[in-house]
Structures are given as structure tokens and as C-alpha cells.
């Protein structure tokens, strides 16, 4: 058994993830502003976000039975190469064309369709690249990657977007994805290939039904997969309100928003370091996760009512808490799932997360047109606190069976 987390495979997948995330963070930052900057509407911004999420509500469920029975590494590498080419072509196109909502929507639908399959393949293969006994540390590293890249890249993306626009960011993301795919080709992993690697619609349909039968028997997973999509969806929707608030409130601007995300990274880094070094006793994992869920929602409810320095402290605390709850959930759920069910169950989870984000992007965007941004944030997060109590706390014995296991 390896005595370190940092085996060849884990190092390579971590490096590849960082490379692709650098451009991905820059693209997400730019797209969060480009629609609002060109339309001035939170509703249209929400519509764009919802349309971008549409592939994630269906594609993972359709792809999951295939990914549970065939090799995942070629899917990951191939899609990184493909998306790299798509971003390069989009960057070249934008160099000579102005903003057109239809083009942006088509581009977003394409990269999110391939991204939905990639995300599922990645999340299904990733546990197999973590040495046995290192799940908590492995998922702590995974949970810290994007916050780290966000901290570094958000100010850079702000400068690039303001000075050069979206085309340069697209071209950079294309190059980085090709580089990431090249790095990922070096992963060496033995993957189980069912049915001799042959595809059949009959077997596909049987696997599809089997996944839903398994999930229907797991009460703890059902509760987790009910609350987390609602929480994620609300976070996605209210992120548009925060963006609009910074764009429309005197004394706030894009640079302050960029720094706003940086302090959250600092909190996540500190939390991640603690989580990496200090194992959480199994019997305390659920209680810690539930406390974080409720505290995070309360902090979001208060966020926009406070002065900017207090906002920064708020985000730092949420970052510290958030990395711990995310790591607890991922390490617990992924360790709990059988390998031959992981892609199918993750697909349902990803689809629910995306569907919820789609609905909330539209709903919260529309709410932002008729209600003060601060009041909307507070109302929605108070409702989430109540939902967490009803779904997670009242079914705590079922959820504890998943969270309070040794990983």
C-alpha cells in the first residue's frame, strides 16, 4: 500500500486539473460579466446561466451507464483536446465579431455538453487515483484546487477582461486545455472494462435501471441529493445578485469583487490546511457538516447588508467552513458508492445540481428585477436554513450512516 497521497497518478491528475482550471476560472469570471455588461439585465444574465446549465441536467444521466462499463481516461483526455480546439476557434471568431447573444448561447451549450460528460468521467475515475486510506486528504486537495486558482486568476482575469476582452481569454483557455490533455495522457491506471468493451443498447438500458434501483434504496443518499442541489442552485442564482450588486452600488466595482473572491480563497486555504493535517473523527463528521450548512446560509443572508470590510470577513469565514463540508461530503459519498455504481449515481446528483442551478438562475434573476438584491438574498437563505433542518437534520440517522464512516 502506498505511504503517500502523492503517487504518480494523483500528481498527474492534480497537475492536469490545475492547468485546465486556470483558463476555466478566467472564462467563468468573464462570462459572469459580459452578459450583464451588454444587456444590463439580471433576468437575461440568469437566462444565459440557465441555458448554459441545461446540458448538465440530461447528458450525465444518459452518459453514466456507458462510463460505468468502459474506460474513463480516454474520455477525459479526448474531451480536453476537443474543448481546447473549440475555445481556440471561438477566440478567433470573437476577434472580429461583437457581442451576439445567440452565438454566446450556442458556444456555451456546446462546451457545457462536453463538459457534463467530462465532469462525470472525471469524478468517477478520480477515486481510483487516490491511494487507499488517503480519501480525506485527497478530497481536501481536490477541494482546494479551484479556490487556489480562483485567488490567483480572478485579479488576472479582471485585468485581461477589462484590457483585452473575452477573445484573449478564450484563446488562452484553448491552449491550456490542450496542455492539460497532454499531461493527462501520462496517467497509468487499470480500468475494468465490462462486456469486452462492446456497447449494446440492451445492456445500457439495464444499467440505467439498475442505477435508479440502487439509489431508491439509499435513504441517506436521497436526503443528501435533495438538500445539496437546492443549496448549490441557490448559490448559483444568488451569485448573479452579488455580481449585479457590485456593478450597481456606488463605492463598489469589479476590482473589489475580484478581491472579494480572494479573501474567500484565503479562508478555504486555511480550512483546507487544517482539514489536510487534522483527521475528523468519524463520529463527528455529520455534526460538523450540518453546522457548516446552517452557518453558511446565515452568513449569506447577512452578506449584502454589511460594510465591505465585514463582507470580506464573512467570505473568509465561509471559505474556511465550506472547504471542510465539501471534503466531508465528497470523501464520504464517493467512498460509500460501489465502483460500478459511481458514475450512474454521480450522474443523477450532477443532473439534480444542474437542474436546480438552472431553475434558481432563472427564478433569482427574475426576482432581482422586482426586489432589492439584499432582501432577495436574505429571504432565500432563510428558506434554505429551514429546508436544511427538514431534510438533513430530521433524517440525520440515515445521513450519518454515510458521513460517519472511516475513509
C-alpha positions as a Markdown table, in Angstrom:
| # | Residue | x | y | z |
|---|---|---|---|---|
| 1 | Unk | 0.0 | 0.0 | 0.0 |
| 2 | Unk | 1.4 | 3.5 | -0.9 |
| 3 | Unk | 2.5 | 5.5 | 2.1 |
| 4 | Unk | 1.9 | 8.8 | 0.4 |
| 5 | Unk | -1.0 | 10.5 | -1.3 |
| 6 | Unk | 1.3 | 11.9 | -4.0 |
| 7 | Unk | 1.7 | 8.9 | -6.2 |
| 8 | Unk | 2.4 | 9.3 | -10.0 |
| 9 | Unk | -1.3 | 9.2 | -10.9 |
| 10 | Unk | -2.5 | 11.5 | -8.2 |
| 11 | Unk | 0.2 | 14.1 | -9.1 |
| 12 | Unk | -0.6 | 14.0 | -12.8 |
| 13 | Unk | -4.4 | 14.4 | -12.3 |
| 14 | Unk | -3.8 | 17.2 | -9.9 |
| 15 | Unk | -1.4 | 19.0 | -12.3 |
| 16 | Unk | -3.9 | 18.5 | -15.2 |
| 17 | Unk | -6.7 | 19.8 | -13.2 |
| 18 | Unk | -4.8 | 22.9 | -12.2 |
| 19 | Unk | -3.8 | 23.7 | -15.8 |
| 20 | Unk | -7.4 | 23.4 | -17.2 |
| 21 | Unk | -8.8 | 25.3 | -14.2 |
| 22 | Unk | -6.6 | 28.3 | -14.8 |
| 23 | Unk | -8.4 | 29.1 | -18.1 |
| 24 | Unk | -11.8 | 27.9 | -16.8 |
| 25 | Unk | -11.8 | 30.3 | -13.9 |
| 26 | Unk | -10.9 | 33.2 | -16.2 |
| 27 | Unk | -13.7 | 32.2 | -18.6 |
| 28 | Unk | -16.2 | 31.9 | -15.8 |
| 29 | Unk | -15.3 | 35.3 | -14.5 |
| 30 | Unk | -15.5 | 37.0 | -17.9 |
| 31 | Unk | -18.8 | 35.3 | -18.8 |
| 32 | Unk | -20.3 | 36.4 | -15.4 |
| 33 | Unk | -19.9 | 40.0 | -16.5 |
| 34 | Unk | -20.1 | 40.0 | -20.3 |
| 35 | Unk | -23.9 | 39.4 | -20.5 |
| 36 | Unk | -24.7 | 41.9 | -17.8 |
| 37 | Unk | -22.3 | 44.5 | -19.3 |
| 38 | Unk | -24.0 | 44.2 | -22.7 |
| 39 | Unk | -27.7 | 43.9 | -21.5 |
| 40 | Unk | -27.8 | 45.4 | -18.0 |
| 41 | Unk | -30.4 | 42.8 | -17.0 |
| 42 | Unk | -30.2 | 40.2 | -14.2 |
| 43 | Unk | -33.0 | 38.3 | -15.9 |
| 44 | Unk | -31.0 | 37.9 | -19.1 |
| 45 | Unk | -27.9 | 37.1 | -17.1 |
| 46 | Unk | -30.0 | 34.4 | -15.3 |
| 47 | Unk | -31.4 | 33.1 | -18.6 |
| 48 | Unk | -27.8 | 32.8 | -20.0 |
| 49 | Unk | -26.7 | 30.9 | -16.9 |
| 50 | Unk | -29.8 | 28.6 | -17.1 |
| 51 | Unk | -29.2 | 27.8 | -20.8 |
| 52 | Unk | -25.6 | 27.0 | -20.0 |
| 53 | Unk | -26.6 | 24.6 | -17.4 |
| 54 | Unk | -29.2 | 22.8 | -19.5 |
| 55 | Unk | -26.9 | 20.1 | -20.8 |
| 56 | Unk | -25.9 | 19.1 | -17.3 |
| 57 | Unk | -29.5 | 18.2 | -16.4 |
| 58 | Unk | -29.7 | 15.4 | -19.0 |
| 59 | Unk | -26.4 | 14.5 | -20.5 |
| 60 | Unk | -24.8 | 13.0 | -17.4 |
| 61 | Unk | -27.7 | 10.6 | -16.8 |
| 62 | Unk | -27.5 | 9.4 | -20.4 |
| 63 | Unk | -23.7 | 9.0 | -20.4 |
| 64 | Unk | -23.5 | 7.3 | -17.0 |
| 65 | Unk | -24.2 | 3.7 | -17.9 |
| 66 | Unk | -21.6 | 3.9 | -20.6 |
| 67 | Unk | -19.0 | 5.4 | -18.3 |
| 68 | Unk | -19.6 | 2.7 | -15.6 |
| 69 | Unk | -18.7 | -0.1 | -18.0 |
| 70 | Unk | -16.0 | 1.5 | -20.2 |
| 71 | Unk | -12.6 | 3.2 | -19.7 |
| 72 | Unk | -12.9 | 6.8 | -18.4 |
| 73 | Unk | -9.4 | 8.0 | -19.1 |
| 74 | Unk | -9.8 | 8.2 | -22.9 |
| 75 | Unk | -13.0 | 10.2 | -22.4 |
| 76 | Unk | -11.2 | 12.7 | -20.1 |
| 77 | Unk | -8.2 | 13.1 | -22.5 |
| 78 | Unk | -10.3 | 13.3 | -25.7 |
| 79 | Unk | -12.7 | 15.8 | -24.4 |
| 80 | Unk | -9.9 | 18.1 | -23.1 |
| 81 | Unk | -8.4 | 18.1 | -26.6 |
| 82 | Unk | -11.8 | 18.7 | -28.2 |
| 83 | Unk | -12.8 | 21.6 | -25.9 |
| 84 | Unk | -9.3 | 23.1 | -26.4 |
| 85 | Unk | -10.0 | 23.3 | -30.1 |
| 86 | Unk | -13.5 | 24.7 | -29.6 |
| 87 | Unk | -12.1 | 27.5 | -27.4 |
| 88 | Unk | -9.4 | 28.4 | -29.9 |
| 89 | Unk | -12.0 | 28.6 | -32.7 |
| 90 | Unk | -14.3 | 30.8 | -30.5 |
| 91 | Unk | -11.4 | 33.1 | -29.6 |
| 92 | Unk | -10.5 | 33.6 | -33.3 |
| 93 | Unk | -14.2 | 34.3 | -34.1 |
| 94 | Unk | -14.6 | 36.9 | -31.3 |
| 95 | Unk | -11.5 | 38.8 | -32.6 |
| 96 | Unk | -13.6 | 40.1 | -35.5 |
| 97 | Unk | -17.2 | 39.9 | -34.1 |
| 98 | Unk | -19.1 | 41.9 | -31.5 |
| 99 | Unk | -21.4 | 40.6 | -28.8 |
| 100 | Unk | -24.3 | 38.4 | -30.1 |
| 101 | Unk | -26.4 | 36.6 | -27.5 |
| 102 | Unk | -27.2 | 33.7 | -29.8 |
| 103 | Unk | -23.6 | 33.0 | -30.6 |
| 104 | Unk | -22.7 | 33.0 | -26.9 |
| 105 | Unk | -25.6 | 30.7 | -26.1 |
| 106 | Unk | -24.6 | 28.2 | -28.8 |
| 107 | Unk | -21.0 | 28.2 | -27.7 |
| 108 | Unk | -22.0 | 27.8 | -24.0 |
| 109 | Unk | -24.3 | 24.9 | -24.9 |
| 110 | Unk | -21.6 | 23.1 | -26.8 |
| 111 | Unk | -18.8 | 23.4 | -24.2 |
| 112 | Unk | -21.2 | 22.6 | -21.4 |
| 113 | Unk | -22.5 | 19.5 | -23.2 |
| 114 | Unk | -19.0 | 18.1 | -23.5 |
| 115 | Unk | -18.2 | 19.4 | -20.0 |
| 116 | Unk | -21.0 | 17.5 | -18.5 |
| 117 | Unk | -19.6 | 14.2 | -19.8 |
| 118 | Unk | -16.1 | 15.2 | -18.8 |
| 119 | Unk | -17.1 | 16.1 | -15.3 |
| 120 | Unk | -18.9 | 12.8 | -14.8 |
| 121 | Unk | -15.9 | 10.8 | -16.2 |
| 122 | Unk | -13.5 | 12.7 | -14.0 |
| 123 | Unk | -15.5 | 12.3 | -10.8 |
| 124 | Unk | -15.9 | 8.6 | -11.5 |
| 125 | Unk | -12.2 | 8.0 | -12.2 |
| 126 | Unk | -10.8 | 10.3 | -9.5 |
| 127 | Unk | -11.4 | 8.0 | -6.5 |
| 128 | Unk | -9.4 | 5.3 | -8.3 |
| 129 | Unk | -6.4 | 7.6 | -8.4 |
| 130 | Unk | -6.4 | 8.2 | -4.7 |
| 131 | Unk | -4.3 | 5.7 | -2.7 |
| 132 | Unk | -6.3 | 3.6 | -0.2 |
| 133 | Unk | -6.6 | 5.3 | 3.2 |
| 134 | Unk | -6.0 | 8.8 | 1.8 |
| 135 | Unk | -9.5 | 9.8 | 0.8 |
| 136 | Unk | -9.9 | 12.7 | 3.2 |
| 137 | Unk | -6.5 | 14.2 | 2.2 |
| 138 | Unk | -7.2 | 13.5 | -1.5 |
| 139 | Unk | -10.5 | 15.3 | -1.5 |
| 140 | Unk | -9.1 | 18.1 | 0.6 |
| 141 | Unk | -6.5 | 18.7 | -2.1 |
| 142 | Unk | -9.2 | 18.5 | -4.8 |
| 143 | Unk | -11.4 | 20.9 | -2.9 |
| 144 | Unk | -8.6 | 23.4 | -2.6 |
| 145 | Unk | -7.5 | 23.4 | -6.2 |
| 146 | Unk | -10.2 | 25.7 | -7.6 |
| 147 | Unk | -10.2 | 28.1 | -4.7 |
| 148 | Unk | -6.5 | 28.5 | -5.2 |
| 149 | Unk | -6.8 | 29.1 | -8.9 |
| 150 | Unk | -9.7 | 31.5 | -8.3 |
| 151 | Unk | -7.5 | 33.5 | -5.9 |
| 152 | Unk | -4.7 | 33.7 | -8.4 |
| 153 | Unk | -6.7 | 34.1 | -11.6 |
| 154 | Unk | -9.6 | 36.3 | -10.6 |
| 155 | Unk | -7.5 | 39.5 | -10.4 |
| 156 | Unk | -5.6 | 38.5 | -13.6 |
| 157 | Unk | -9.0 | 37.7 | -15.3 |
| 158 | Unk | -10.3 | 41.1 | -14.3 |
| 159 | Unk | -7.3 | 42.8 | -16.0 |
| 160 | Unk | -7.5 | 40.6 | -19.1 |
| 161 | Unk | -11.2 | 41.2 | -19.5 |
| 162 | Unk | -11.0 | 44.9 | -18.9 |
| 163 | Unk | -7.9 | 45.5 | -21.1 |
| 164 | Unk | -8.3 | 42.8 | -23.9 |
| 165 | Unk | -11.8 | 41.4 | -23.7 |
| 166 | Unk | -13.1 | 37.8 | -24.0 |
| 167 | Unk | -11.2 | 36.7 | -27.2 |
| 168 | Unk | -7.8 | 36.6 | -25.4 |
| 169 | Unk | -9.3 | 34.7 | -22.5 |
| 170 | Unk | -10.8 | 32.1 | -24.9 |
| 171 | Unk | -7.6 | 31.6 | -26.8 |
| 172 | Unk | -5.7 | 31.2 | -23.5 |
| 173 | Unk | -8.2 | 28.6 | -22.3 |
| 174 | Unk | -7.9 | 26.7 | -25.6 |
| 175 | Unk | -4.1 | 26.4 | -25.2 |
| 176 | Unk | -4.3 | 25.4 | -21.6 |
| 177 | Unk | -6.9 | 22.6 | -22.3 |
| 178 | Unk | -4.6 | 21.1 | -24.9 |
| 179 | Unk | -1.7 | 21.2 | -22.5 |
| 180 | Unk | -3.9 | 19.6 | -19.7 |
| 181 | Unk | -4.9 | 16.8 | -22.1 |
| 182 | Unk | -1.3 | 16.1 | -23.0 |
| 183 | Unk | -0.4 | 15.9 | -19.3 |
| 184 | Unk | -3.3 | 13.5 | -18.6 |
| 185 | Unk | -2.2 | 11.1 | -21.2 |
| 186 | Unk | 0.6 | 10.1 | -18.8 |
| 187 | Unk | -1.9 | 8.6 | -16.2 |
| 188 | Unk | -1.3 | 4.9 | -15.8 |
| 189 | Unk | -4.4 | 3.1 | -14.4 |
| 190 | Unk | -6.0 | -0.3 | -15.0 |
| 191 | Unk | -9.7 | 0.2 | -15.6 |
| 192 | Unk | -12.3 | -2.6 | -15.6 |
| 193 | Unk | -13.9 | -2.9 | -19.0 |
| 194 | Unk | -17.2 | -4.8 | -18.9 |
| 195 | Unk | -18.7 | -6.9 | -21.7 |
| 196 | Unk | -15.4 | -7.0 | -23.6 |
| 197 | Unk | -15.6 | -3.3 | -24.3 |
| 198 | Unk | -18.6 | -3.7 | -26.6 |
| 199 | Unk | -21.6 | -1.4 | -26.4 |
| 200 | Unk | -25.2 | -2.6 | -26.5 |
| 201 | Unk | -28.4 | -0.7 | -26.0 |
| 202 | Unk | -30.0 | -3.6 | -24.1 |
| 203 | Unk | -27.2 | -3.6 | -21.5 |
| 204 | Unk | -27.2 | 0.2 | -21.5 |
| 205 | Unk | -30.9 | 0.2 | -20.6 |
| 206 | Unk | -30.4 | -2.4 | -17.9 |
| 207 | Unk | -27.5 | -0.4 | -16.3 |
| 208 | Unk | -29.7 | 2.7 | -16.4 |
| 209 | Unk | -32.5 | 1.0 | -14.5 |
| 210 | Unk | -30.0 | -0.6 | -12.1 |
| 211 | Unk | -28.7 | 2.8 | -11.1 |
| 212 | Unk | -32.1 | 4.1 | -10.2 |
| 213 | Unk | -33.0 | 1.0 | -8.2 |
| 214 | Unk | -29.8 | 1.3 | -6.2 |
| 215 | Unk | -30.4 | 5.0 | -5.4 |
| 216 | Unk | -34.1 | 4.4 | -4.4 |
| 217 | Unk | -32.9 | 2.0 | -1.6 |
| 218 | Unk | -30.4 | 4.5 | -0.2 |
| 219 | Unk | -32.4 | 6.9 | 2.1 |
| 220 | Unk | -29.2 | 8.8 | 3.2 |
| 221 | Unk | -28.1 | 9.4 | -0.3 |
| 222 | Unk | -31.6 | 10.6 | -1.2 |
| 223 | Unk | -31.5 | 13.2 | 1.6 |
| 224 | Unk | -28.1 | 14.4 | 0.6 |
| 225 | Unk | -29.1 | 14.5 | -3.0 |
| 226 | Unk | -32.2 | 16.6 | -2.1 |
| 227 | Unk | -30.5 | 19.2 | 0.1 |
| 228 | Unk | -27.3 | 19.7 | -1.8 |
| 229 | Unk | -28.8 | 20.6 | -5.2 |
| 230 | Unk | -31.1 | 23.1 | -3.5 |
| 231 | Unk | -28.1 | 24.7 | -1.8 |
| 232 | Unk | -26.0 | 24.7 | -4.9 |
| 233 | Unk | -28.8 | 26.1 | -7.0 |
| 234 | Unk | -29.4 | 28.9 | -4.6 |
| 235 | Unk | -25.7 | 29.7 | -4.5 |
| 236 | Unk | -25.6 | 29.9 | -8.3 |
| 237 | Unk | -28.7 | 32.1 | -8.6 |
| 238 | Unk | -27.7 | 34.5 | -5.8 |
| 239 | Unk | -24.1 | 34.8 | -7.3 |
| 240 | Unk | -25.8 | 36.8 | -10.1 |
| 241 | Unk | -27.4 | 39.1 | -7.4 |
| 242 | Unk | -23.9 | 39.7 | -5.9 |
| 243 | Unk | -22.4 | 40.5 | -9.3 |
| 244 | Unk | -25.2 | 42.9 | -10.0 |
| 245 | Unk | -24.9 | 44.5 | -6.5 |
| 246 | Unk | -21.2 | 45.2 | -7.0 |
| 247 | Unk | -21.9 | 46.6 | -10.5 |
| 248 | Unk | -24.7 | 48.9 | -9.4 |
| 249 | Unk | -23.8 | 50.1 | -5.9 |
| 250 | Unk | -21.8 | 53.3 | -5.5 |
| 251 | Unk | -18.4 | 52.6 | -3.9 |
| 252 | Unk | -18.2 | 49.0 | -5.2 |
| 253 | Unk | -16.6 | 47.9 | -8.5 |
| 254 | Unk | -15.2 | 44.9 | -10.4 |
| 255 | Unk | -11.8 | 45.1 | -8.7 |
| 256 | Unk | -13.4 | 45.0 | -5.3 |
| 257 | Unk | -15.4 | 42.0 | -6.4 |
| 258 | Unk | -12.2 | 40.3 | -7.5 |
| 259 | Unk | -10.7 | 40.9 | -4.1 |
| 260 | Unk | -13.9 | 39.7 | -2.5 |
| 261 | Unk | -13.3 | 36.2 | -4.0 |
| 262 | Unk | -9.6 | 36.3 | -3.0 |
| 263 | Unk | -10.4 | 36.5 | 0.7 |
| 264 | Unk | -12.7 | 33.6 | 0.4 |
| 265 | Unk | -9.8 | 31.6 | -1.1 |
| 266 | Unk | -7.7 | 32.6 | 1.9 |
| 267 | Unk | -10.3 | 31.2 | 4.2 |
| 268 | Unk | -10.6 | 28.0 | 2.2 |
| 269 | Unk | -6.9 | 27.6 | 2.1 |
| 270 | Unk | -6.6 | 27.8 | 5.9 |
| 271 | Unk | -9.6 | 25.5 | 6.3 |
| 272 | Unk | -8.1 | 23.1 | 3.8 |
| 273 | Unk | -4.7 | 23.0 | 5.6 |
| 274 | Unk | -6.4 | 22.2 | 8.9 |
| 275 | Unk | -8.5 | 19.5 | 7.2 |
| 276 | Unk | -5.5 | 18.1 | 5.5 |
| 277 | Unk | -3.5 | 17.9 | 8.7 |
| 278 | Unk | -6.2 | 17.0 | 11.2 |
| 279 | Unk | -8.4 | 14.0 | 10.6 |
| 280 | Unk | -12.0 | 14.4 | 11.6 |
| 281 | Unk | -13.2 | 11.6 | 13.9 |
| 282 | Unk | -15.9 | 9.6 | 12.1 |
| 283 | Unk | -18.5 | 10.2 | 14.8 |
| 284 | Unk | -18.1 | 14.0 | 14.4 |
| 285 | Unk | -18.3 | 14.2 | 10.6 |
| 286 | Unk | -22.0 | 14.6 | 10.3 |
| 287 | Unk | -22.3 | 17.2 | 13.1 |
| 288 | Unk | -19.6 | 19.3 | 11.6 |
| 289 | Unk | -21.1 | 19.2 | 8.2 |
| 290 | Unk | -24.6 | 20.2 | 9.4 |
| 291 | Unk | -23.2 | 23.1 | 11.5 |
| 292 | Unk | -21.4 | 24.4 | 8.4 |
| 293 | Unk | -24.5 | 24.1 | 6.2 |
| 294 | Unk | -26.5 | 26.3 | 8.6 |
| 295 | Unk | -23.8 | 28.8 | 9.3 |
| 296 | Unk | -23.0 | 29.3 | 5.6 |
| 297 | Unk | -26.6 | 30.1 | 4.9 |
| 298 | Unk | -26.8 | 32.5 | 7.8 |
| 299 | Unk | -23.7 | 34.3 | 6.6 |
| 300 | Unk | -25.1 | 34.6 | 3.0 |
| 301 | Unk | -28.3 | 36.0 | 4.4 |
| 302 | Unk | -26.4 | 38.8 | 6.1 |
| 303 | Unk | -23.8 | 39.4 | 3.4 |
| 304 | Unk | -25.0 | 42.3 | 1.4 |
| 305 | Unk | -26.3 | 44.3 | 4.4 |
| 306 | Unk | -22.8 | 44.8 | 5.8 |
| 307 | Unk | -20.0 | 47.2 | 5.0 |
| 308 | Unk | -17.3 | 46.0 | 2.6 |
| 309 | Unk | -14.7 | 45.1 | 5.3 |
| 310 | Unk | -17.3 | 42.9 | 7.1 |
| 311 | Unk | -18.2 | 41.3 | 3.7 |
| 312 | Unk | -14.6 | 40.3 | 3.4 |
| 313 | Unk | -14.6 | 38.7 | 6.9 |
| 314 | Unk | -17.8 | 37.0 | 6.0 |
| 315 | Unk | -16.4 | 35.4 | 2.9 |
| 316 | Unk | -13.2 | 34.4 | 4.7 |
| 317 | Unk | -15.2 | 32.5 | 7.3 |
| 318 | Unk | -17.4 | 30.9 | 4.7 |
| 319 | Unk | -14.4 | 29.8 | 2.8 |
| 320 | Unk | -12.9 | 28.2 | 5.9 |
| 321 | Unk | -16.1 | 26.3 | 6.6 |
| 322 | Unk | -17.0 | 25.5 | 3.1 |
| 323 | Unk | -13.9 | 23.5 | 2.2 |
| 324 | Unk | -14.4 | 21.3 | 5.2 |
| 325 | Unk | -18.1 | 20.5 | 4.4 |
| 326 | Unk | -17.3 | 19.8 | 0.8 |
| 327 | Unk | -14.5 | 17.5 | 1.6 |
| 328 | Unk | -16.5 | 15.6 | 4.2 |
| 329 | Unk | -19.3 | 15.1 | 1.7 |
| 330 | Unk | -17.2 | 14.1 | -1.3 |
| 331 | Unk | -14.9 | 11.7 | 0.6 |
| 332 | Unk | -17.9 | 10.1 | 2.4 |
| 333 | Unk | -20.2 | 9.7 | -0.6 |
| 334 | Unk | -17.6 | 8.6 | -3.1 |
| 335 | Unk | -16.1 | 6.1 | -0.6 |
| 336 | Unk | -19.6 | 4.8 | 0.1 |
| 337 | Unk | -20.5 | 4.2 | -3.5 |
| 338 | Unk | -19.6 | 0.9 | -5.2 |
| 339 | Unk | -17.3 | 1.5 | -8.2 |
| 340 | Unk | -19.8 | 0.0 | -10.7 |
| 341 | Unk | -22.5 | 2.5 | -9.4 |
| 342 | Unk | -20.4 | 5.6 | -9.1 |
| 343 | Unk | -20.9 | 7.1 | -12.5 |
| 344 | Unk | -24.7 | 6.4 | -12.5 |
| 345 | Unk | -25.3 | 7.8 | -9.0 |
| 346 | Unk | -23.0 | 10.8 | -9.6 |
| 347 | Unk | -24.8 | 11.4 | -12.9 |
| 348 | Unk | -28.1 | 11.7 | -11.0 |
| 349 | Unk | -26.5 | 14.0 | -8.5 |
| 350 | Unk | -24.9 | 16.2 | -11.2 |
| 351 | Unk | -28.2 | 16.4 | -13.1 |
| 352 | Unk | -30.1 | 17.5 | -10.0 |
| 353 | Unk | -27.4 | 20.0 | -9.2 |
| 354 | Unk | -27.5 | 21.5 | -12.7 |
| 355 | Unk | -31.3 | 21.4 | -12.9 |
| 356 | Unk | -31.5 | 23.2 | -9.5 |
| 357 | Unk | -29.0 | 25.8 | -10.7 |
| 358 | Unk | -30.9 | 26.3 | -13.9 |
| 359 | Unk | -34.2 | 26.9 | -12.1 |
| 360 | Unk | -32.6 | 29.2 | -9.5 |
| 361 | Unk | -30.7 | 31.1 | -12.1 |
| 362 | Unk | -34.0 | 32.0 | -13.8 |
| 363 | Unk | -36.0 | 32.4 | -10.7 |
| 364 | Unk | -33.5 | 34.5 | -8.8 |
| 365 | Unk | -32.7 | 36.5 | -11.9 |
| 366 | Unk | -36.4 | 37.4 | -12.3 |
| 367 | Unk | -36.6 | 38.1 | -8.5 |
| 368 | Unk | -33.7 | 40.5 | -8.9 |
| 369 | Unk | -35.8 | 42.5 | -11.4 |
| 370 | Unk | -38.5 | 43.3 | -8.9 |
| 371 | Unk | -36.9 | 43.0 | -5.5 |
| 372 | Unk | -33.9 | 44.7 | -3.8 |
| 373 | Unk | -30.9 | 42.5 | -4.2 |
| 374 | Unk | -30.2 | 42.4 | -0.4 |
| 375 | Unk | -33.8 | 41.5 | 0.5 |
| 376 | Unk | -33.8 | 38.7 | -2.0 |
| 377 | Unk | -30.5 | 37.3 | -0.7 |
| 378 | Unk | -31.8 | 37.3 | 2.9 |
| 379 | Unk | -35.2 | 35.8 | 2.1 |
| 380 | Unk | -33.8 | 32.9 | 0.0 |
| 381 | Unk | -31.1 | 31.9 | 2.5 |
| 382 | Unk | -33.5 | 31.9 | 5.4 |
| 383 | Unk | -35.7 | 29.5 | 3.5 |
| 384 | Unk | -32.6 | 27.3 | 2.9 |
| 385 | Unk | -31.9 | 27.2 | 6.6 |
| 386 | Unk | -35.4 | 25.8 | 7.1 |
| 387 | Unk | -35.0 | 23.2 | 4.3 |
| 388 | Unk | -31.7 | 22.0 | 5.8 |
| 389 | Unk | -33.4 | 21.3 | 9.1 |
| 390 | Unk | -36.3 | 19.5 | 7.5 |
| 391 | Unk | -34.2 | 17.4 | 5.1 |
| 392 | Unk | -30.9 | 16.8 | 6.7 |
| 393 | Unk | -31.4 | 17.1 | 10.5 |
| 394 | Unk | -34.7 | 15.2 | 10.6 |
| 395 | Unk | -33.2 | 12.3 | 8.6 |
| 396 | Unk | -29.8 | 12.5 | 10.4 |
| 397 | Unk | -29.6 | 8.8 | 11.2 |
| 398 | Unk | -29.7 | 7.9 | 7.5 |
| 399 | Unk | -27.2 | 10.6 | 6.6 |
| 400 | Unk | -24.9 | 9.7 | 9.5 |
| 401 | Unk | -24.5 | 6.2 | 8.0 |
| 402 | Unk | -22.7 | 7.8 | 5.1 |
| 403 | Unk | -20.9 | 10.7 | 6.7 |
| 404 | Unk | -19.7 | 8.9 | 9.9 |
| 405 | Unk | -17.7 | 6.2 | 8.2 |
| 406 | Unk | -13.9 | 5.8 | 8.2 |
| 407 | Unk | -12.5 | 6.9 | 4.8 |
